[in-house]
Amino acid sequence: MNLVPRSLVATLAATALTVPLLLGAAPAHDQARDAARDAARLSRELVRDASAESAYRHLERFQAVADASGGNRAAGSAGHEASARYVHDQLEEAGYDVAYEPFDFTYVETLAEKLTVRAPERREIAITAMSYTKSTPEGGITAAVAAVPVDATTGCEPADYASGSVTGKIALIERGGCDFAVKQRSAAAAGAVGAVIYNNADGALSGSLGSAKDAPAPTAGIPTGGITRKDGTALAAAVRKAEAGGAAEAVRVTMDVRQLREQRTTRNVIAETRGGDPARTVMLGAHLDSVGKGPGINDNGSGSAGLLEVALRLAATHERPDNKVRFAWWSAEELGLLGSEAYVKARTPAERSAVALYLNFDMIASPNFAQLVYDGDDSDREGAGPGPAGSAQLERGINDFLDSHGIAHKGADFDGRSDYGPFVAAGIPSGGTFTGAEVVKTRGDAERFGGEAGVAYDACYHLACDDLSNINMTAFDNNIDVIADAVGRYAHDLGPLTAGPSSAPQRP
């Protein structure tokens, strides 16, 4: 055996320690270039492979679940549980780390919705119970109707109710000027025994007097429901005619509005890639629950199906993302964003800071759609201000993708109506897309996006007709591509979050 000199041993040992370090230390700009290259490649693959046609099978499953579960997939119902199991099992089979995250909430189920005009001529009017309304006795309450005078804030202030004008009566109030709960409280304080709010636009009127986290006790307030503008204006005209002495008797109605309220448990579904840096977590979500009145295929089977489709396509690539990718299917969004709020609240400060971004997809296939992108930089200067730092870049990333495919789009305010809300409040960069709900499409939007002006983006919003026939496949496909592009890019590269302007324009 030949012996190596001790000095040479030391030299070789030092070299052995140094060379691997030099070989493994790629310059930062090379790492950034590689991440951008991998992101672009994965984005192209996912956009190519994910499609509305493929995702439609998930919508069919959600419809079948609703059909077998009383017509809905509401949080706390058998329909939601079956939907959650389907999503969970699909993801588990695909190889994700999947978990249910349960939380308690106040379950609401409408038991009766009926408004019968007793005099001067008997007829039925369709009424929708406001969520968290006080219930009438079984069989309803019968009383005269008092029409609250119409102005810019009808029924919002005590002065709207002349002395004794609604005492012992059912107040008929036009929508607008303040929240439904304010109108209810004002009418109750003036002595009304019930409140009927009629729409100030075409279509049925539904709404909430609160949320499940601050639901009033069943004995609070007065029974409250919503009716159409057509029925409301006709009823108000009849009341005015009777008050003027042109009718033999006052307008009297029987209002039967009842809801069940009880504590129940429901579950979010959370799935994440087995690989990827957990300190750099990319998160995307969609709510899985429907309202109690329908199957919720657009709202929000569409976002849930689109997210599931992209997640399954990502798993099929066997990609090892640099960043952890986490998908969430929220429950009880329809009751006040309860699922996403419970999730964010349960995270430690360190866990929240590990979430690099959150993208939300709620209603992405509205039949009379507009392509809406959350206004992260507040460049539209409407409603709320900009999102947390990084939100502007998320908006720009989506807009750039849509522009590159020739898809028209416009900004939409962070108005707090969907599950981005708790993430924005926690300071997490947020964004996403949707295609419109009950708002009526303008002529300008019809010119930009097609469709029919004067009709709601989704005329079946929160109704039983939100079924498989309520899906626009073009909008569905466009937004699935947005999801696919975002997952592909951010799975490898968070550089775009800090690229370009670092702050939103200041509002005057």
C-alpha positions in Angstrom: 0.0 0.0 0.0 1.3 3.4 -0.9 1.0 6.0 1.7 -0.1 9.5 0.7 1.7 12.4 2.4 -0.2 14.0 5.2 0.1 17.4 3.5 -1.5 16.0 0.4 -4.3 14.5 2.4 -5.1 17.8 3.9 -5.1 19.5 0.4 -7.4 16.8 -1.1 -9.8 17.0 1.8 -10.1 20.8 1.5 -10.6 20.5 -2.2 -13.3 17.8 -1.7 -15.2 20.2 0.6 -14.8 23.2 -1.6 -15.7 21.8 -5.1 -19.2 20.6 -4.3 -20.0 24.0 -2.8 -18.8 25.8 -5.9 -20.7 23.5 -8.2 -24.0 23.9 -6.2 -23.9 27.6 -5.9 -25.6 28.8 -9.0 -25.8 32.6 -9.4 -29.1 34.1 -8.3 -29.9 35.3 -11.8 -29.4 31.8 -13.2 -31.9 30.4 -10.6 -34.4 33.1 -11.4 -34.0 32.4 -15.2 -34.5 28.6 -14.6 -37.6 29.2 -12.4 -39.2 31.5 -15.0 -38.4 28.9 -17.7 -40.0 26.0 -15.7 -43.0 28.2 -14.9 -43.6 29.1 -18.5 -43.3 25.4 -19.5 -45.7 24.1 -16.9 -48.1 26.9 -17.6 -48.3 25.9 -21.3 -48.8 22.3 -20.4 -51.6 22.9 -17.9 -53.4 25.4 -20.2 -53.2 22.9 -23.0 -54.5 19.9 -21.0 -57.1 21.5 -18.7 -60.4 22.3 -20.4 -64.1 23.1 -19.8 -65.1 20.0 -21.6 -63.1 17.8 -19.2 -64.2 19.8 -16.1 -67.8 19.5 -17.1 -67.8 15.9 -15.7 -67.4 17.5 -12.2 -70.4 19.7 -12.8 -72.4 16.7 -13.7 -71.4 15.0 -10.5 -72.4 18.1 -8.5 -75.8 18.2 -10.2 -76.3 14.5 -9.5 -75.5 15.1 -5.9 -78.0 17.9 -5.6 -80.7 15.9 -7.4 -80.2 13.2 -4.8 -80.1 15.6 -1.8 -83.2 17.8 -2.0 -82.0 19.9 -4.8 -79.1 21.7 -3.2 -75.5 21.3 -1.9 -75.8 23.8 1.0 -73.3 23.8 3.9 -74.4 21.4 6.6 -76.5 19.3 4.2 -76.1 15.9 2.7 -75.5 17.5 -0.7 -72.5 19.4 0.5 -71.0 16.4 2.4 -71.3 14.3 -0.8 -69.7 17.1 -2.8 -66.8 17.3 -0.3 -66.3 13.6 -0.4 -66.1 13.6 -4.1 -63.5 16.3 -4.3 -61.5 14.8 -1.4 -61.4 11.3 -2.9 -60.5 12.6 -6.4 -57.5 14.5 -4.9 -56.4 11.7 -2.6 -56.3 9.3 -5.5 -54.3 11.8 -7.5 -51.6 11.8 -4.8 -52.2 15.0 -2.9 -52.0 15.4 0.9 -55.7 16.0 1.5 -57.5 16.9 4.8 -60.9 17.9 5.9 -61.0 21.0 8.2 -64.3 21.0 10.2 -65.9 24.0 11.8 -69.2 24.8 13.5 -71.7 27.2 12.1 -75.4 28.2 12.3 -77.3 26.2 9.8 -80.4 27.9 8.2 -83.1 26.2 6.2 -86.2 27.9 4.9 -89.4 26.1 5.9 -92.1 28.4 4.4 -92.2 31.3 2.0 -95.7 32.5 1.1 -97.4 35.9 0.7 -101.1 35.9 0.1 -103.1 39.1 -0.7 -106.4 38.7 1.1 -108.0 42.0 0.1 -109.2 43.8 -2.0 -108.6 40.8 -4.4 -107.1 37.5 -3.4 -103.9 36.5 -5.1 -100.5 34.9 -4.4 -97.2 36.7 -4.6 -93.8 34.9 -4.7 -91.7 35.9 -1.7 -88.2 34.9 -0.7 -87.3 34.8 3.0 -84.3 36.9 4.0 -81.6 34.8 5.6 -81.7 35.0 9.4 -85.2 36.5 9.4 -87.4 36.1 12.4 -90.1 33.5 11.6 -93.8 34.1 11.6 -96.0 31.7 13.5 -97.0 28.6 11.5 -99.8 29.8 9.1 -98.3 33.3 9.0 -99.4 36.7 10.2 -102.3 38.6 8.6 -102.2 42.4 8.6 -102.8 45.5 6.5 -100.0 46.7 4.3 -98.4 50.2 4.7 -96.3 51.4 1.7 -93.2 53.4 2.9 -92.8 56.5 0.7 -90.1 56.1 -1.9 -87.0 58.3 -1.9 -83.2 57.7 -2.3 -83.0 55.9 1.1 -86.5 54.4 1.4 -87.1 52.9 4.8 -83.6 53.6 6.1 -84.4 56.4 8.7 -87.0 56.8 11.4 -88.3 59.9 9.5 -89.4 57.6 6.7 -92.2 56.2 8.9 -94.8 58.8 9.7 -96.2 58.6 13.3 -98.2 55.4 13.6 -98.2 54.8 9.8 -96.8 51.2 10.1 -97.9 50.3 13.6 -99.4 46.8 13.6 -98.9 46.6 9.8 -96.6 45.0 7.3 -94.3 47.6 5.9 -93.7 47.5 2.1 -90.3 49.0 1.4 -88.4 49.6 -1.8 -84.8 48.3 -2.0 -81.9 50.7 -2.0 -80.1 53.2 0.1 -79.1 51.0 3.0 -78.8 47.3 4.0 -81.8 45.1 4.3 -81.1 44.8 8.0 -81.3 48.5 8.5 -84.7 48.6 6.8 -85.9 45.8 8.9 -84.7 47.4 12.2 -86.2 50.8 11.2 -89.6 49.2 10.4 -89.6 47.2 13.6 -88.7 50.3 15.7 -91.7 52.1 14.0 -94.1 49.3 15.1 -94.4 47.2 12.0 -95.1 43.5 12.5 -93.4 42.4 9.3 -91.4 43.8 6.4 -91.7 43.1 2.6 -88.8 44.6 0.6 -89.4 44.9 -3.2 -86.6 45.0 -5.8 -85.6 48.2 -7.5 -84.5 46.2 -10.6 -85.9 43.3 -12.5 -85.8 39.8 -11.0 -86.5 38.1 -7.7 -85.0 39.6 -4.6 -83.1 37.6 -2.0 -80.7 38.7 0.6 -79.5 38.4 4.2 -80.1 40.3 7.4 -76.7 39.2 8.8 -74.5 36.2 8.6 -74.1 32.9 10.5 -71.3 34.3 12.7 -73.5 37.1 14.0 -77.0 35.7 13.3 -79.7 37.4 15.3 -81.7 35.2 17.7 -84.9 33.7 16.2 -86.9 36.2 18.2 -85.1 39.2 17.0 -86.5 41.8 14.5 -89.6 41.2 12.4 -90.3 38.6 9.7 -88.8 39.9 6.4 -88.9 38.7 2.8 -88.2 40.0 -0.7 -90.4 40.3 -3.8 -90.0 41.5 -7.4 -90.2 45.1 -8.4 -93.3 44.3 -10.5 -95.2 42.8 -7.6 -93.9 45.5 -5.2 -94.9 48.4 -7.3 -98.4 46.9 -8.0 -98.9 46.3 -4.3 -97.8 49.8 -3.4 -100.2 51.2 -6.0 -103.0 49.2 -4.5 -102.2 50.6 -1.0 -102.2 54.2 -2.3 -105.5 53.6 -4.0 -107.0 52.2 -0.9 -105.7 55.1 1.2 -107.1 57.6 -1.2 -110.6 56.0 -0.7 -110.7 54.3 -4.1 -111.0 50.8 -2.6 -113.6 49.3 -0.4 -111.1 48.1 2.2 -107.4 48.3 3.0 -104.9 46.0 1.4 -104.4 43.0 3.7 -102.0 40.1 3.3 -101.0 37.0 5.1 -97.2 36.6 5.3 -95.8 33.1 6.1 -92.0 33.2 6.4 -90.3 30.6 8.6 -86.7 29.3 8.9 -85.0 26.6 10.9 -81.8 27.6 12.6 -79.5 25.2 14.5 -75.8 24.6 15.1 -74.1 22.2 12.7 -70.6 21.2 11.6 -69.3 21.4 8.0 -65.9 20.9 6.4 -63.5 22.6 4.1 -61.4 20.4 1.8 -57.7 21.3 1.7 -55.2 19.6 -0.6 -51.5 20.4 -1.2 -48.6 19.1 -3.2 -46.3 16.7 -1.4 -43.3 18.7 -2.6 -42.5 22.3 -2.8 -41.2 24.8 -0.2 -43.9 25.3 2.5 -42.5 28.7 3.3 -43.5 29.7 -0.2 -47.1 28.4 -0.5 -49.2 29.3 -3.5 -52.9 29.0 -2.6 -56.0 28.9 -4.7 -59.6 28.5 -3.6 -63.3 28.2 -4.5 -66.3 27.7 -2.4 -68.1 24.3 -2.8 -71.4 25.0 -1.1 -74.6 26.2 -2.8 -77.5 28.2 -1.4 -80.5 26.1 -0.2 -82.6 27.1 -3.1 -80.7 25.3 -5.9 -77.8 23.0 -6.9 -75.4 25.9 -7.4 -73.8 24.7 -10.6 -72.5 28.1 -11.6 -72.4 29.4 -8.0 -70.0 27.8 -7.3 -69.8 24.4 -8.9 -68.0 26.2 -11.8 -65.1 27.5 -9.7 -64.9 24.3 -7.7 -64.9 22.1 -10.9 -62.4 24.4 -12.6 -60.0 24.3 -9.6 -60.4 20.5 -9.3 -59.7 20.0 -13.0 -56.4 22.0 -12.8 -55.4 20.3 -9.6 -55.8 16.9 -11.3 -53.9 18.0 -14.4 -51.1 19.2 -12.2 -50.9 15.8 -10.5 -50.9 14.1 -13.8 -47.7 15.9 -14.9 -45.7 14.4 -11.9 -44.2 17.8 -11.6 -42.0 18.6 -8.6 -42.9 22.3 -7.9 -40.4 24.6 -6.3 -43.2 26.1 -4.2 -45.9 24.3 -2.4 -49.3 24.5 -4.1 -52.3 24.4 -1.9 -56.0 24.1 -3.1 -59.0 24.8 -1.0 -62.7 24.1 -1.4 -64.5 26.3 1.1 -67.8 25.5 2.9 -70.4 28.0 4.1 -69.3 30.8 1.9 -73.0 31.5 1.2 -73.5 32.1 4.9 -70.8 34.8 5.2 -67.4 33.4 4.0 -67.3 31.2 7.1 -65.1 28.5 5.7 -62.3 30.7 4.5 -62.6 32.9 7.6 -62.2 29.8 9.8 -59.2 28.7 7.9 -57.3 32.0 8.1 -58.2 32.4 11.8 -56.9 28.9 12.6 -53.5 29.6 11.1 -50.6 30.9 13.2 -48.8 34.1 12.1 -46.0 32.1 10.7 -48.4 29.9 8.7 -50.2 33.0 7.3 -46.9 34.6 6.3 -45.9 31.4 4.4 -48.9 32.0 2.1 -47.3 33.9 -0.7 -50.6 34.6 -2.6 -54.2 33.6 -2.7 -56.4 33.5 -5.9 -60.1 33.1 -5.7 -62.5 31.7 -8.3 -66.2 32.1 -7.6 -68.8 31.9 -10.5 -66.6 31.5 -13.6 -69.2 30.4 -16.1 -72.1 32.9 -15.9 -74.5 32.5 -18.9 -74.5 36.2 -19.7 -71.0 36.7 -18.6 -68.5 39.5 -18.3 -64.8 38.6 -17.8 -64.0 40.2 -14.5 -60.6 40.4 -12.8 -60.2 41.6 -9.2 -58.7 45.1 -9.2 -55.6 44.5 -7.1 -54.1 48.0 -7.7 -57.4 50.0 -7.4 -56.7 51.5 -10.8 -60.5 51.6 -11.4 -60.9 53.7 -8.2 -64.2 52.1 -7.3 -65.3 50.8 -3.9 -62.6 49.4 -1.7 -59.0 50.4 -2.0 -56.1 48.2 -3.4 -55.4 44.7 -2.1 -52.3 43.9 -0.1 -48.8 44.4 -1.7 -48.5 41.9 -4.5 -52.2 42.0 -5.5 -51.5 44.5 -8.3 -49.0 42.0 -9.8 -51.5 39.2 -9.5 -54.1 41.3 -11.4 -51.5 42.2 -14.0 -50.5 38.5 -14.5 -54.1 37.6 -15.2 -54.7 40.5 -17.5 -51.5 39.7 -19.4 -52.6 36.2 -19.9 -56.1 37.2 -21.1 -54.6 39.8 -23.4 -52.2 37.3 -24.9 -55.3 35.2 -25.8 -57.4 38.0 -27.1 -59.9 37.8 -24.3 -61.6 41.0 -23.3 -61.7 41.8 -19.5 -62.3 44.5 -17.0 -61.6 45.2 -13.3 -63.8 44.4 -10.4 -63.7 45.8 -6.9 -62.7 43.8 -3.8 -66.2 44.3 -2.4 -65.8 41.5 0.2 -68.5 39.2 -1.3 -66.3 36.1 -1.7 -63.5 34.1 0.0 -60.6 36.4 -0.8 -62.0 38.6 2.0 -60.3 37.0 4.9 -57.0 36.7 3.0 -57.1 40.4 2.1 -57.8 41.2 5.8 -54.7 39.1 6.8 -52.5 41.1 4.4 -52.0 38.2 1.9 -51.7 39.3 -1.8 -55.0 38.3 -3.4 -56.7 38.2 -6.8 -58.8 36.0 -9.1 -61.6 36.1 -11.6 -65.4 35.8 -11.8 -68.0 36.3 -14.4 -70.8 38.2 -12.7 -73.9 37.4 -10.5 -77.2 39.3 -10.2 -76.0 42.7 -11.6 -77.6 43.6 -14.8 -75.3 43.7 -17.9 -74.9 47.2 -19.4 -75.0 48.1 -23.0 -71.2 48.7 -22.8 -70.5 45.3 -21.4 -72.7 43.7 -24.0 -70.6 45.4 -26.7 -67.4 44.3 -25.0 -68.3 40.7 -24.0 -71.3 39.8 -26.1 -74.5 38.6 -24.5 -77.7 40.6 -23.7 -77.8 44.1 -22.2 -80.5 44.6 -19.6 -80.3 41.0 -18.3 -78.3 39.9 -15.3 -75.0 38.2 -15.8 -76.6 35.2 -14.1 -80.4 35.4 -14.0 -80.4 32.2 -12.1 -78.2 33.5 -9.3 -79.2 31.8 -6.0 -82.2 30.1 -7.7 -83.2 26.5 -8.5 -82.5 27.2 -12.2 -78.7 27.4 -11.4 -78.3 23.9 -12.9 -76.3 22.4 -15.8 -78.2 24.5 -18.3 -76.8 27.6 -16.6 -73.2 27.3 -17.7 -71.5 29.3 -20.5 -68.8 27.0 -21.8 -66.7 29.8 -23.3 -66.5 31.6 -20.0 -65.8 28.3 -18.2 -63.0 27.4 -20.5 -61.4 30.9 -20.4 -61.3 30.9 -16.6 -60.0 27.4 -16.3 -57.1 28.5 -18.5 -56.6 31.4 -16.1 -56.4 29.0 -13.2 -54.1 26.7 -15.2 -51.7 29.5 -16.1 -51.5 30.8 -12.5 -50.9 27.4 -11.1 -48.2 26.6 -13.6 -46.4 29.9 -13.2 -46.5 30.4 -9.5 -45.7 26.7 -8.7 -42.1 27.6 -9.8 -41.7 31.3 -9.8 -42.8 34.0 -7.3 -40.7 36.6 -9.0 -43.7 38.2 -10.7 -45.1 39.2 -7.3 -42.4 41.7 -6.8 -41.9 42.8 -10.4 -42.8 46.2 -11.6 -44.5 48.9 -9.5 -44.4 48.0 -5.8 -47.3 50.1 -4.7 -50.8 50.9 -6.0 -51.7 54.4 -7.1 -53.0 56.6 -4.2 -56.6 57.5 -4.2 -57.5 61.2 -4.0 
